[in-house]
Amino acid sequence: MVAKLLQELKNTEPKRVLIYITVYFLWGLGMNWFGQQVEIAKFTYWWQIITVYILYMVPISIFLRKYSFFNQYAYGLIAMCLLEFGGYALGTSYIYPNNILDQLFGPHVFALGMAMFFGLYFPLGNMLVNWIYNLIDI
């Protein structure tokens, strides 16, 4: 699996990889800022935007981009469940107490809800990167 991932990264055009990195970095900055502003959740350290969005999510997005929307989402759920569980278990992500999601759904489903939401990043991110790539390529 890792060999396939590395091969897919090698075969991806450098311009497309740069678009992925830019899109996901800005997306990570925006979501971390939003999570803090509305007091839902945040990264404990600012550099986690790089490790999570660029080093973790970009390669997975590139690997999943050839799959259908729903397959990307399904595989993305698995990837995000591992990430969310690890982040909260290790304390590298902070959940604001009594946040709006806890109020709506209860405190015991927070990580699951976050994984379900962020699983959409892979198909939506791939759609956005493809749109930008085609826009620039014209």
The first five atom37 places (N, CA, C, CB, O) and aatype in JSON, in Angstrom:
{
  "aatype": [12, 19, 0, 11, 10, 10, 5, 6, 10, 11, 2, 16, 6, 14, 11, 1, 19, 10, 9, 18, 9, 16, 19, 18, 13, 10, 17, 7, 10, 7, 12, 2, 17, 13, 7, 5, 5, 19, 6, 9, 0, 11, 13, 16, 18, 17, 17, 5, 9, 9, 16, 19, 18, 9, 10, 18, 12, 19, 14, 9, 15, 9, 13, 10, 1, 11, 18, 15, 13, 13, 2, 5, 18, 0, 18, 7, 10, 9, 0, 12, 4, 10, 10, 6, 13, 7, 7, 18, 0, 10, 7, 16, 15, 18, 9, 18, 14, 2, 2, 9, 10, 3, 5, 10, 13, 7, 14, 8, 19, 13, 0, 10, 7, 12, 0, 12, 13, 13, 7, 10, 18, 13, 14, 10, 7, 2, 12, 10, 19, 2, 17, 9, 18, 2, 10, 9, 3, 9],
  "atom_mask": [
    [1, 1, 1, 1, 1],
    [1, 1, 1, 1, 1],
    [1, 1, 1, 1, 1],
    [1, 1, 1, 1, 1],
    [1, 1, 1, 1, 1],
    [1, 1, 1, 1, 1],
    [1, 1, 1, 1, 1],
    [1, 1, 1, 1, 1],
    [1, 1, 1, 1, 1],
    [1, 1, 1, 1, 1],
    [1, 1, 1, 1, 1],
    [1, 1, 1, 1, 1],
    [1, 1, 1, 1, 1],
    [1, 1, 1, 1, 1],
    [1, 1, 1, 1, 1],
    [1, 1, 1, 1, 1],
    [1, 1, 1, 1, 1],
    [1, 1, 1, 1, 1],
    [1, 1, 1, 1, 1],
    [1, 1, 1, 1, 1],
    [1, 1, 1, 1, 1],
    [1, 1, 1, 1, 1],
    [1, 1, 1, 1, 1],
    [1, 1, 1, 1, 1],
    [1, 1, 1, 1, 1],
    [1, 1, 1, 1, 1],
    [1, 1, 1, 1, 1],
    [1, 1, 1, 0, 1],
    [1, 1, 1, 1, 1],
    [1, 1, 1, 0, 1],
    [1, 1, 1, 1, 1],
    [1, 1, 1, 1, 1],
    [1, 1, 1, 1, 1],
    [1, 1, 1, 1, 1],
    [1, 1, 1, 0, 1],
    [1, 1, 1, 1, 1],
    [1, 1, 1, 1, 1],
    [1, 1, 1, 1, 1],
    [1, 1, 1, 1, 1],
    [1, 1, 1, 1, 1],
    [1, 1, 1, 1, 1],
    [1, 1, 1, 1, 1],
    [1, 1, 1, 1, 1],
    [1, 1, 1, 1, 1],
    [1, 1, 1, 1, 1],
    [1, 1, 1, 1, 1],
    [1, 1, 1, 1, 1],
    [1, 1, 1, 1, 1],
    [1, 1, 1, 1, 1],
    [1, 1, 1, 1, 1],
    [1, 1, 1, 1, 1],
    [1, 1, 1, 1, 1],
    [1, 1, 1, 1, 1],
    [1, 1, 1, 1, 1],
    [1, 1, 1, 1, 1],
    [1, 1, 1, 1, 1],
    [1, 1, 1, 1, 1],
    [1, 1, 1, 1, 1],
    [1, 1, 1, 1, 1],
    [1, 1, 1, 1, 1],
    [1, 1, 1, 1, 1],
    [1, 1, 1, 1, 1],
    [1, 1, 1, 1, 1],
    [1, 1, 1, 1, 1],
    [1, 1, 1, 1, 1],
    [1, 1, 1, 1, 1],
    [1, 1, 1, 1, 1],
    [1, 1, 1, 1, 1],
    [1, 1, 1, 1, 1],
    [1, 1, 1, 1, 1],
    [1, 1, 1, 1, 1],
    [1, 1, 1, 1, 1],
    [1, 1, 1, 1, 1],
    [1, 1, 1, 1, 1],
    [1, 1, 1, 1, 1],
    [1, 1, 1, 0, 1],
    [1, 1, 1, 1, 1],
    [1, 1, 1, 1, 1],
    [1, 1, 1, 1, 1],
    [1, 1, 1, 1, 1],
    [1, 1, 1, 1, 1],
    [1, 1, 1, 1, 1],
    [1, 1, 1, 1, 1],
    [1, 1, 1, 1, 1],
    [1, 1, 1, 1, 1],
    [1, 1, 1, 0, 1],
    [1, 1, 1, 0, 1],
    [1, 1, 1, 1, 1],
    [1, 1, 1, 1, 1],
    [1, 1, 1, 1, 1],
    [1, 1, 1, 0, 1],
    [1, 1, 1, 1, 1],
    [1, 1, 1, 1, 1],
    [1, 1, 1, 1, 1],
    [1, 1, 1, 1, 1],
    [1, 1, 1, 1, 1],
    [1, 1, 1, 1, 1],
    [1, 1, 1, 1, 1],
    [1, 1, 1, 1, 1],
    [1, 1, 1, 1, 1],
    [1, 1, 1, 1, 1],
    [1, 1, 1, 1, 1],
    [1, 1, 1, 1, 1],
    [1, 1, 1, 1, 1],
    [1, 1, 1, 1, 1],
    [1, 1, 1, 0, 1],
    [1, 1, 1, 1, 1],
    [1, 1, 1, 1, 1],
    [1, 1, 1, 1, 1],
    [1, 1, 1, 1, 1],
    [1, 1, 1, 1, 1],
    [1, 1, 1, 1, 1],
    [1, 1, 1, 0, 1],
    [1, 1, 1, 1, 1],
    [1, 1, 1, 1, 1],
    [1, 1, 1, 1, 1],
    [1, 1, 1, 1, 1],
    [1, 1, 1, 1, 1],
    [1, 1, 1, 0, 1],
    [1, 1, 1, 1, 1],
    [1, 1, 1, 1, 1],
    [1, 1, 1, 1, 1],
    [1, 1, 1, 1, 1],
    [1, 1, 1, 1, 1],
    [1, 1, 1, 0, 1],
    [1, 1, 1, 1, 1],
    [1, 1, 1, 1, 1],
    [1, 1, 1, 1, 1],
    [1, 1, 1, 1, 1],
    [1, 1, 1, 1, 1],
    [1, 1, 1, 1, 1],
    [1, 1, 1, 1, 1],
    [1, 1, 1, 1, 1],
    [1, 1, 1, 1, 1],
    [1, 1, 1, 1, 1],
    [1, 1, 1, 1, 1],
    [1, 1, 1, 1, 1],
    [1, 1, 1, 1, 1]
  ],
  "atom_positions": [
    [[0.82, -1.19, 0.0], [0.0, 0.0, 0.0], [0.88, 1.27, 0.0], [-0.94, -0.01, 1.21], [0.62, 2.21, -0.75]],
    [[1.89, 1.28, 0.84], [2.79, 2.43, 0.91], [3.53, 2.6, -0.41], [3.81, 2.28, 2.07], [3.74, 3.72, -0.88]],
    [[3.93, 1.49, -1.02], [4.63, 1.56, -2.31], [3.72, 2.15, -3.38], [5.12, 0.15, -2.74], [4.18, 2.93, -4.22]],
    [[2.44, 1.79, -3.37], [1.48, 2.35, -4.33], [1.3, 3.85, -4.1], [0.12, 1.62, -4.23], [1.22, 4.63, -5.04]],
    [[1.24, 4.23, -2.84], [1.1, 5.65, -2.5], [2.3, 6.44, -3.0], [0.94, 5.83, -0.98], [2.14, 7.49, -3.62]],
    [[3.5, 5.94, -2.75], [4.72, 6.62, -3.2], [4.79, 6.69, -4.72], [5.96, 5.91, -2.65], [5.21, 7.7, -5.28]],
    [[4.38, 5.62, -5.39], [4.37, 5.61, -6.85], [3.38, 6.64, -7.39], [4.02, 4.21, -7.38], [3.68, 7.34, -8.36]],
    [[2.22, 6.75, -6.77], [1.2, 7.72, -7.2], [1.73, 9.15, -7.0], [-0.13, 7.52, -6.42], [1.52, 10.01, -7.85]],
    [[2.41, 9.39, -5.9], [3.01, 10.71, -5.67], [4.07, 11.03, -6.72], [3.62, 10.78, -4.26], [4.15, 12.16, -7.21]],
    [[4.89, 10.04, -7.06], [5.93, 10.23, -8.08], [5.33, 10.55, -9.44], [6.81, 8.99, -8.17], [5.9, 11.33, -10.21]],
    [[4.2, 9.96, -9.74], [3.57, 10.12, -11.05], [2.71, 11.37, -11.16], [2.73, 8.91, -11.36], [2.19, 11.67, -12.24]],
    [[2.55, 12.1, -10.09], [1.71, 13.29, -10.09], [2.53, 14.5, -10.53], [1.1, 13.54, -8.7], [3.65, 14.71, -10.06]],
    [[1.97, 15.29, -11.44], [2.65, 16.47, -11.97], [3.02, 17.42, -10.83], [1.77, 17.19, -13.01], [2.21, 17.65, -9.93]],
    [[4.24, 17.97, -10.85], [4.67, 18.89, -9.79], [3.72, 20.08, -9.6], [6.06, 19.4, -10.09], [3.5, 20.52, -8.48]],
    [[3.17, 20.6, -10.71], [2.24, 21.73, -10.6], [1.0, 21.33, -9.8], [1.84, 22.25, -12.0], [0.5, 22.11, -8.99]],
    [[0.51, 20.13, -10.04], [-0.67, 19.64, -9.32], [-0.34, 19.46, -7.83], [-1.17, 18.3, -9.92], [-1.16, 19.8, -6.97]],
    [[0.84, 18.94, -7.53], [1.25, 18.76, -6.14], [1.33, 20.11, -5.44], [2.61, 18.03, -6.05], [0.9, 20.24, -4.3]],
    [[1.87, 21.1, -6.12], [1.96, 22.45, -5.55], [0.56, 23.01, -5.27], [2.73, 23.38, -6.5], [0.34, 23.67, -4.25]],
    [[-0.37, 22.76, -6.16], [-1.75, 23.21, -5.94], [-2.33, 22.51, -4.72], [-2.63, 22.93, -7.19], [-2.96, 23.14, -3.88]],
    [[-2.12, 21.19, -4.62], [-2.58, 20.46, -3.44], [-2.02, 21.07, -2.16], [-2.19, 18.99, -3.53], [-2.76, 21.32, -1.21]],
    [[-0.72, 21.29, -2.14], [-0.08, 21.83, -0.93], [-0.65, 23.2, -0.58], [1.44, 21.92, -1.13], [-0.95, 23.47, 0.58]],
    [[-0.81, 24.05, -1.57], [-1.34, 25.39, -1.33], [-2.79, 25.34, -0.84], [-1.26, 26.23, -2.61], [-3.13, 25.98, 0.16]],
    [[-3.62, 24.58, -1.52], [-5.04, 24.48, -1.16], [-5.2, 23.91, 0.25], [-5.8, 23.6, -2.17], [-5.93, 24.46, 1.07]],
    [[-4.52, 22.81, 0.52], [-4.68, 22.17, 1.83], [-4.07, 23.0, 2.95], [-4.05, 20.79, 1.81], [-4.6, 23.01, 4.07]],
    [[-2.96, 23.69, 2.69], [-2.38, 24.55, 3.72], [-3.34, 25.7, 4.07], [-1.03, 25.11, 3.25], [-3.58, 25.97, 5.25]],
    [[-3.87, 26.35, 3.04], [-4.82, 27.45, 3.3], [-6.09, 26.93, 3.98], [-5.18, 28.16, 1.98], [-6.64, 27.58, 4.87]],
    [[-6.54, 25.77, 3.54], [-7.72, 25.14, 4.13], [-7.46, 24.85, 5.61], [-8.09, 23.84, 3.38], [-8.32, 25.1, 6.46]],
    [[-6.29, 24.33, 5.92], [-5.93, 24.03, 7.3], [-5.85, 25.28, 8.16], [0.0, 0.0, 0.0], [-6.35, 25.3, 9.29]],
    [[-5.23, 26.32, 7.62], [-5.18, 27.6, 8.36], [-6.59, 28.1, 8.64], [-4.39, 28.66, 7.56], [-6.9, 28.51, 9.76]],
    [[-7.44, 28.06, 7.61], [-8.8, 28.55, 7.76], [-9.62, 27.74, 8.75], [0.0, 0.0, 0.0], [-10.33, 28.31, 9.58]],
    [[-9.51, 26.44, 8.69], [-10.3, 25.61, 9.59], [-9.8, 25.71, 11.03], [-10.27, 24.15, 9.13], [-10.6, 25.71, 11.96]],
    [[-8.5, 25.79, 11.22], [-7.97, 25.95, 12.58], [-8.41, 27.3, 13.15], [-6.43, 25.84, 12.58], [-8.78, 27.39, 14.32]],
    [[-8.36, 28.33, 12.33], [-8.82, 29.66, 12.76], [-10.32, 29.62, 13.1], [-8.55, 30.73, 11.65], [-10.73, 30.11, 14.15]],
    [[-11.11, 29.04, 12.21], [-12.56, 28.94, 12.43], [-12.87, 28.15, 13.71], [-13.24, 28.27, 11.22], [-13.7, 28.57, 14.52]],
    [[-12.2, 27.03, 13.89], [-12.41, 26.21, 15.08], [-12.12, 26.96, 16.37], [0.0, 0.0, 0.0], [-12.79, 26.75, 17.38]],
    [[-11.13, 27.85, 16.33], [-10.81, 28.66, 17.5], [-11.83, 29.78, 17.7], [-9.41, 29.26, 17.36], [-12.23, 30.07, 18.83]],
    [[-12.24, 30.41, 16.6], [-13.17, 31.53, 16.69], [-14.52, 31.11, 17.26], [-13.36, 32.16, 15.33], [-15.11, 31.82, 18.08]],
    [[-15.01, 29.95, 16.83], [-16.32, 29.49, 17.32], [-16.16, 28.5, 18.48], [-17.11, 28.84, 16.18], [-17.14, 27.92, 18.95]],
    [[-14.93, 28.32, 18.92], [-14.58, 27.49, 20.07], [-15.15, 26.07, 19.96], [-15.09, 28.14, 21.34], [-15.87, 25.59, 20.84]],
    [[-14.78, 25.42, 18.84], [-15.13, 24.01, 18.65], [-13.91, 23.16, 19.0], [-15.62, 23.73, 17.18], [-13.94, 22.36, 19.93]],
    [[-12.83, 23.35, 18.24], [-11.59, 22.6, 18.46], [-10.45, 23.34, 17.79], [-11.7, 21.15, 17.9], [-10.66, 24.22, 16.95]],
    [[-9.23, 22.99, 18.18], [-8.04, 23.6, 17.57], [-6.87, 22.65, 17.72], [-7.72, 24.98, 18.22], [-6.87, 21.75, 18.55]],
    [[-5.86, 22.9, 16.89], [-4.6, 22.19, 17.07], [-3.9, 22.77, 18.28], [-3.71, 22.3, 15.8], [-4.01, 23.96, 18.57]],
    [[-3.18, 21.92, 18.99], [-2.41, 22.39, 20.14], [-1.22, 23.22, 19.68], [-1.94, 21.21, 20.99], [-0.84, 24.19, 20.34]],
    [[-0.62, 22.83, 18.54], [0.55, 23.52, 18.02], [0.27, 23.97, 16.59], [1.8, 22.61, 18.07], [-0.34, 23.24, 15.81]],
    [[0.71, 25.17, 16.23], [0.43, 25.74, 14.91], [0.98, 24.86, 13.78], [1.02, 27.15, 14.81], [0.36, 24.76, 12.73]],
    [[2.14, 24.24, 13.99], [2.79, 23.47, 12.94], [2.03, 22.19, 12.59], [4.18, 23.13, 13.36], [2.36, 21.55, 11.59]],
    [[1.04, 21.83, 13.38], [0.23, 20.66, 13.06], [-0.55, 20.86, 11.75], [-0.74, 20.36, 14.2], [-0.95, 19.88, 11.12]],
    [[-0.75, 22.09, 11.35], [-1.39, 22.34, 10.05], [-0.53, 21.74, 8.95], [-1.6, 23.87, 9.82], [-1.05, 21.17, 7.99]],
    [[0.77, 21.87, 9.09], [1.69, 21.31, 8.08], [1.68, 19.78, 8.14], [3.12, 21.85, 8.31], [1.54, 19.12, 7.11]],
    [[1.82, 19.22, 9.33], [1.9, 17.76, 9.43], [0.58, 17.1, 9.06], [2.3, 17.36, 10.84], [0.58, 16.05, 8.41]],
    [[-0.53, 17.68, 9.45], [-1.83, 17.06, 9.17], [-2.28, 17.34, 7.75], [-2.89, 17.56, 10.16], [-2.57, 16.4, 6.99]],
    [[-2.36, 18.6, 7.38], [-2.94, 18.95, 6.08], [-2.01, 18.67, 4.9], [-3.33, 20.4, 6.07], [-2.47, 18.26, 3.84]],
    [[-0.71, 18.89, 5.08], [0.21, 18.7, 3.95], [0.83, 17.3, 3.96], [1.32, 19.77, 3.99], [0.78, 16.6, 2.94]],
    [[1.4, 16.89, 5.07], [2.12, 15.62, 5.09], [1.21, 14.4, 5.21], [3.1, 15.62, 6.22], [1.6, 13.29, 4.82]],
    [[0.01, 14.58, 5.74], [-0.93, 13.46, 5.9], [-2.03, 13.49, 4.85], [-1.55, 13.48, 7.3], [-2.25, 12.51, 4.13]],
    [[-2.72, 14.62, 4.75], [-3.91, 14.67, 3.89], [-3.6, 14.8, 2.41], [-4.77, 15.81, 4.31], [-4.31, 14.22, 1.59]],
    [[-2.57, 15.55, 2.05], [-2.24, 15.7, 0.63], [-1.89, 14.35, -0.02], [-1.07, 16.69, 0.45], [-2.45, 14.03, -1.07]],
    [[-0.99, 13.56, 0.56], [-0.7, 12.28, -0.09], [-1.93, 11.37, -0.18], [0.4, 11.56, 0.68], [-2.12, 10.67, -1.18]],
    [[-2.75, 11.37, 0.84], [-3.96, 10.54, 0.8], [-4.9, 11.04, -0.29], [-4.68, 10.55, 2.17], [-5.48, 10.24, -1.02]],
    [[-5.05, 12.35, -0.41], [-5.9, 12.91, -1.46], [-5.41, 12.52, -2.84], [-5.96, 14.43, -1.35], [-6.19, 12.13, -3.71]],
    [[-4.12, 12.64, -3.04], [-3.54, 12.29, -4.34], [-3.78, 10.81, -4.63], [-2.02, 12.61, -4.38], [-4.13, 10.44, -5.75]],
    [[-3.59, 9.98, -3.64], [-3.8, 8.54, -3.81], [-5.26, 8.22, -4.14], [-3.36, 7.79, -2.55], [-5.54, 7.32, -4.93]],
    [[-6.19, 8.95, -3.53], [-7.63, 8.65, -3.7], [-8.27, 9.35, -4.9], [-8.37, 9.05, -2.45], [-9.41, 9.04, -5.24]],
    [[-7.57, 10.25, -5.54], [-8.2, 11.11, -6.54], [-8.81, 10.37, -7.72], [-7.2, 12.07, -7.06], [-9.71, 10.91, -8.36]],
    [[-8.37, 9.17, -8.02], [-8.9, 8.43, -9.17], [-10.15, 7.62, -8.82], [-7.83, 7.5, -9.72], [-10.78, 7.03, -9.7]],
    [[-10.5, 7.59, -7.55], [-11.68, 6.86, -7.12], [-12.93, 7.73, -7.25], [-11.52, 6.37, -5.67], [-12.83, 8.95, -7.42]],
    [[-14.08, 7.12, -7.17], [-15.35, 7.87, -7.2], [-15.48, 8.71, -5.93], [-16.55, 6.9, -7.34], [-14.78, 8.49, -4.94]],
    [[-16.38, 9.67, -5.97], [-16.63, 10.55, -4.82], [-16.89, 9.73, -3.56], [-17.82, 11.49, -5.11], [-16.3, 9.98, -2.51]],
    [[-17.78, 8.76, -3.67], [-18.17, 7.99, -2.5], [-17.06, 7.08, -1.99], [-19.4, 7.17, -2.81], [-16.93, 6.87, -0.79]],
    [[-16.26, 6.53, -2.89], [-15.12, 5.73, -2.45], [-14.06, 6.61, -1.78], [-14.5, 4.97, -3.64], [-13.46, 6.2, -0.79]],
    [[-13.85, 7.8, -2.31], [-12.92, 8.73, -1.68], [-13.4, 9.06, -0.27], [-12.77, 10.03, -2.51], [-12.61, 9.1, 0.68]],
    [[-14.69, 9.29, -0.14], [-15.25, 9.61, 1.18], [-15.1, 8.42, 2.13], [-16.74, 10.0, 1.06], [-14.71, 8.6, 3.29]],
    [[-15.4, 7.22, 1.64], [-15.31, 6.03, 2.51], [-13.87, 5.81, 2.98], [-15.81, 4.78, 1.76], [-13.64, 5.6, 4.17]],
    [[-12.92, 5.87, 2.06], [-11.52, 5.72, 2.45], [-11.05, 6.91, 3.29], [-10.62, 5.57, 1.21], [-10.25, 6.75, 4.22]],
    [[-11.56, 8.08, 2.97], [-11.24, 9.27, 3.75], [-11.73, 9.16, 5.19], [0.0, 0.0, 0.0], [-11.07, 9.65, 6.11]],
    [[-12.88, 8.53, 5.38], [-13.39, 8.31, 6.74], [-12.4, 7.49, 7.57], [-14.76, 7.61, 6.7], [-12.13, 7.8, 8.73]],
    [[-11.88, 6.45, 6.96], [-10.92, 5.6, 7.67], [-9.69, 6.43, 8.04], [-10.52, 4.37, 6.81], [-9.22, 6.38, 9.18]],
    [[-9.17, 7.16, 7.08], [-7.98, 7.99, 7.34], [-8.25, 9.02, 8.43], [-7.53, 8.69, 6.06], [-7.41, 9.23, 9.3]],
    [[-9.42, 9.65, 8.38], [-9.71, 10.7, 9.35], [-10.06, 10.13, 10.72], [-10.85, 11.56, 8.86], [-9.78, 10.77, 11.74]],
    [[-10.66, 8.94, 10.78], [-10.92, 8.31, 12.08], [-9.6, 8.06, 12.81], [-11.69, 6.98, 11.9], [-9.49, 8.33, 14.01]],
    [[-8.62, 7.54, 12.09], [-7.31, 7.3, 12.7], [-6.69, 8.62, 13.18], [-6.37, 6.6, 11.71], [-6.15, 8.69, 14.28]],
    [[-6.78, 9.65, 12.34], [-6.2, 10.94, 12.68], [-6.92, 11.59, 13.87], [-6.25, 11.87, 11.46], [-6.27, 12.05, 14.8]],
    [[-8.24, 11.63, 13.83], [-9.01, 12.25, 14.91], [-8.8, 11.51, 16.23], [-10.51, 12.29, 14.55], [-8.55, 12.13, 17.26]],
    [[-8.91, 10.2, 16.18], [-8.71, 9.41, 17.4], [-7.33, 9.67, 17.99], [-8.89, 7.91, 17.1], [-7.18, 9.92, 19.18]],
    [[-6.31, 9.62, 17.13], [-4.95, 9.85, 17.59], [-4.75, 11.25, 18.15], [0.0, 0.0, 0.0], [-4.12, 11.42, 19.2]],
    [[-5.28, 12.25, 17.46], [-5.11, 13.63, 17.91], [-5.73, 13.91, 19.26], [0.0, 0.0, 0.0], [-5.13, 14.59, 20.1]],
    [[-6.92, 13.38, 19.49], [-7.58, 13.61, 20.77], [-7.0, 12.73, 21.87], [-9.08, 13.36, 20.66], [-6.89, 13.15, 23.02]],
    [[-6.62, 11.49, 21.51], [-6.03, 10.59, 22.5], [-4.67, 11.09, 22.98], [-5.89, 9.18, 21.91], [-4.34, 10.97, 24.16]],
    [[-3.88, 11.66, 22.07], [-2.55, 12.16, 22.42], [-2.58, 13.58, 22.98], [-1.65, 12.12, 21.22], [-1.58, 14.06, 23.52]],
    [[-3.72, 14.25, 22.86], [-3.82, 15.62, 23.35], [-3.22, 16.66, 22.41], [0.0, 0.0, 0.0], [-2.97, 17.79, 22.83]],
    [[-2.99, 16.28, 21.15], [-2.44, 17.25, 20.21], [-3.53, 18.07, 19.53], [-1.6, 16.54, 19.16], [-3.25, 19.0, 18.79]],
    [[-4.76, 17.71, 19.79], [-5.91, 18.52, 19.37], [-6.71, 18.83, 20.63], [-6.8, 17.78, 18.28], [-6.87, 17.99, 21.51]],
    [[-7.21, 20.04, 20.69], [-7.94, 20.51, 21.87], [-9.41, 20.69, 21.51], [-7.35, 21.83, 22.4], [-9.74, 21.35, 20.53]],
    [[-10.27, 20.1, 22.31], [-11.71, 20.27, 22.14], [-12.18, 21.27, 23.19], [-12.48, 18.9, 22.28], [-11.99, 21.07, 24.39]],
    [[-12.8, 22.35, 22.73], [-13.35, 23.32, 23.67], [-14.5, 22.69, 24.43], [-13.8, 24.61, 22.94], [-15.37, 22.06, 23.82]],
    [[-14.52, 22.85, 25.76], [-15.61, 22.26, 26.55], [-16.96, 22.88, 26.18], [-15.34, 22.44, 28.05], [-17.05, 24.08, 25.91]],
    [[-17.98, 22.06, 26.16], [-19.35, 22.5, 25.91], [-19.49, 23.26, 24.6], [-19.83, 23.37, 27.06], [-20.25, 24.22, 24.51]],
    [[-18.74, 22.83, 23.57], [-18.82, 23.5, 22.27], [-20.16, 23.21, 21.6], [-17.66, 23.05, 21.37], [-20.94, 22.39, 22.07]],
    [[-20.41, 23.89, 20.5], [-21.7, 23.79, 19.84], [-22.02, 22.37, 19.35], [-21.75, 24.75, 18.67], [-23.17, 21.95, 19.36]],
    [[-20.99, 21.64, 18.92], [-21.22, 20.26, 18.47], [-21.58, 19.35, 19.63], [-19.98, 19.72, 17.76], [-22.43, 18.47, 19.5]],
    [[-20.93, 19.56, 20.78], [-21.3, 18.8, 21.98], [-22.73, 19.11, 22.39], [-20.33, 19.12, 23.14], [-23.47, 18.22, 22.81]],
    [[-23.11, 20.36, 22.27], [-24.47, 20.75, 22.65], [-25.51, 20.13, 21.72], [-24.6, 22.27, 22.63], [-26.58, 19.71, 22.16]],
    [[-25.19, 20.07, 20.43], [-26.14, 19.51, 19.46], [-26.21, 17.99, 19.5], [-25.76, 19.95, 18.07], [-27.3, 17.42, 19.43]],
    [[-25.06, 17.33, 19.6], [-25.02, 15.87, 19.44], [-24.59, 15.1, 20.68], [-24.1, 15.53, 18.32], [-24.72, 13.88, 20.72]],
    [[-24.09, 15.78, 21.69], [-23.6, 15.11, 22.88], [-22.09, 15.01, 22.85], [0.0, 0.0, 0.0], [-21.49, 14.96, 21.78]],
    [[-21.47, 14.98, 24.02], [-20.01, 15.02, 24.1], [-19.31, 13.73, 23.67], [-19.6, 15.35, 25.48], [-18.11, 13.75, 23.42]],
    [[-20.02, 12.62, 23.6], [-19.36, 11.34, 23.32], [-19.23, 11.02, 21.85], [-20.12, 10.24, 23.99], [-18.66, 9.99, 21.49]],
    [[-19.72, 11.87, 20.99], [-19.64, 11.6, 19.56], [-18.8, 12.64, 18.82], [-21.03, 11.56, 18.96], [-18.83, 12.69, 17.59]],
    [[-18.05, 13.45, 19.53], [-17.32, 14.54, 18.91], [-16.32, 14.05, 17.86], [-16.59, 15.33, 19.98], [-16.34, 14.52, 16.73]],
    [[-15.46, 13.11, 18.23], [-14.42, 12.64, 17.3], [-15.06, 11.97, 16.08], [-13.47, 11.65, 18.01], [-14.57, 12.13, 14.96]],
    [[-16.13, 11.23, 16.29], [-16.83, 10.6, 15.17], [-17.39, 11.65, 14.23], [-17.95, 9.68, 15.67], [-17.25, 11.55, 13.01]],
    [[-18.03, 12.66, 14.79], [-18.58, 13.74, 13.97], [-17.5, 14.48, 13.2], [0.0, 0.0, 0.0], [-17.7, 14.82, 12.03]],
    [[-16.38, 14.73, 13.83], [-15.27, 15.4, 13.15], [-14.73, 14.54, 12.02], [-14.15, 15.74, 14.15], [-14.44, 15.05, 10.94]],
    [[-14.6, 13.24, 12.26], [-14.1, 12.34, 11.21], [-15.08, 12.29, 10.05], [-13.87, 10.91, 11.78], [-14.66, 12.29, 8.89]],
    [[-16.38, 12.26, 10.34], [-17.38, 12.24, 9.27], [-17.31, 13.52, 8.44], [-18.79, 12.06, 9.85], [-17.43, 13.47, 7.22]],
    [[-17.13, 14.65, 9.1], [-17.04, 15.93, 8.4], [-15.75, 16.0, 7.59], [-17.1, 17.09, 9.4], [-15.79, 16.3, 6.39]],
    [[-14.63, 15.73, 8.21], [-13.34, 15.88, 7.54], [-13.08, 14.8, 6.5], [-12.23, 15.86, 8.56], [-12.22, 14.97, 5.64]],
    [[-13.82, 13.69, 6.55], [-13.72, 12.69, 5.5], [-14.11, 13.26, 4.14], [0.0, 0.0, 0.0], [-13.65, 12.79, 3.1]],
    [[-14.96, 14.28, 4.16], [-15.36, 14.95, 2.92], [-14.23, 15.76, 2.29], [-16.55, 15.86, 3.19], [-14.3, 16.13, 1.12]],
    [[-13.19, 16.05, 3.07], [-12.07, 16.81, 2.53], [-11.45, 16.15, 1.3], [-11.0, 16.98, 3.6], [-11.06, 16.84, 0.36]],
    [[-11.38, 14.84, 1.31], [-10.69, 14.15, 0.21], [-11.43, 14.3, -1.11], [-10.53, 12.68, 0.54], [-10.82, 14.75, -2.08]],
    [[-12.7, 13.96, -1.21], [-13.37, 14.17, -2.51], [-13.53, 15.64, -2.86], [-14.73, 13.5, -2.5], [-13.36, 16.02, -4.01]],
    [[-13.87, 16.48, -1.88], [-14.05, 17.91, -2.16], [-12.71, 18.57, -2.48], [-14.71, 18.61, -0.98], [-12.63, 19.42, -3.37]],
    [[-11.66, 18.19, -1.76], [-10.33, 18.73, -2.04], [-9.85, 18.34, -3.43], [0.0, 0.0, 0.0], [-9.27, 19.16, -4.14]],
    [[-10.1, 17.1, -3.81], [-9.7, 16.66, -5.15], [-10.47, 17.41, -6.23], [-9.91, 15.16, -5.29], [-9.91, 17.76, -7.26]],
    [[-11.75, 17.64, -5.99], [-12.54, 18.42, -6.96], [-12.01, 19.83, -7.09], [-14.03, 18.45, -6.54], [-11.88, 20.35, -8.2]],
    [[-11.69, 20.47, -5.97], [-11.18, 21.84, -5.98], [-9.81, 21.91, -6.65], [-11.09, 22.39, -4.54], [-9.57, 22.81, -7.46]],
    [[-8.92, 21.0, -6.32], [-7.59, 20.99, -6.94], [-7.71, 20.76, -8.45], [-6.7, 19.89, -6.29], [-7.03, 21.44, -9.22]],
    [[-8.55, 19.83, -8.88], [-8.73, 19.6, -10.31], [-9.28, 20.84, -11.01], [-9.67, 18.42, -10.54], [-8.86, 21.16, -12.12]],
    [[-10.21, 21.53, -10.36], [-10.78, 22.74, -10.95], [-9.69, 23.81, -11.11], [-11.94, 23.28, -10.07], [-9.58, 24.43, -12.16]],
    [[-8.9, 24.02, -10.06], [-7.82, 25.01, -10.13], [-6.78, 24.59, -11.17], [-7.14, 25.19, -8.74], [-6.32, 25.42, -11.95]],
    [[-6.41, 23.32, -11.19], [-5.43, 22.81, -12.13], [-5.9, 23.06, -13.57], [-5.18, 21.29, -11.89], [-5.13, 23.54, -14.4]],
    [[-7.16, 22.75, -13.85], [-7.7, 22.96, -15.2], [-7.82, 24.44, -15.52], [-9.06, 22.29, -15.34], [-7.65, 24.84, -16.67]],
    [[-8.1, 25.25, -14.54], [-8.21, 26.7, -14.74], [-6.84, 27.28, -15.11], [-8.77, 27.4, -13.46], [-6.72, 28.1, -16.02]],
    [[-5.81, 26.85, -14.41], [-4.46, 27.34, -14.66], [-3.91, 26.77, -15.96], [-3.52, 26.97, -13.49], [-3.14, 27.44, -16.66]],
    [[-4.31, 25.55, -16.3], [-3.79, 24.85, -17.47], [-4.35, 25.37, -18.79], [-4.08, 23.38, -17.35], [-3.89, 24.99, -19.86]],
    [[-5.35, 26.23, -18.71], [-5.99, 26.74, -19.95], [-5.05, 27.64, -20.71], [-7.29, 27.5, -19.62], [-5.41, 28.15, -21.77]]
  ]
}
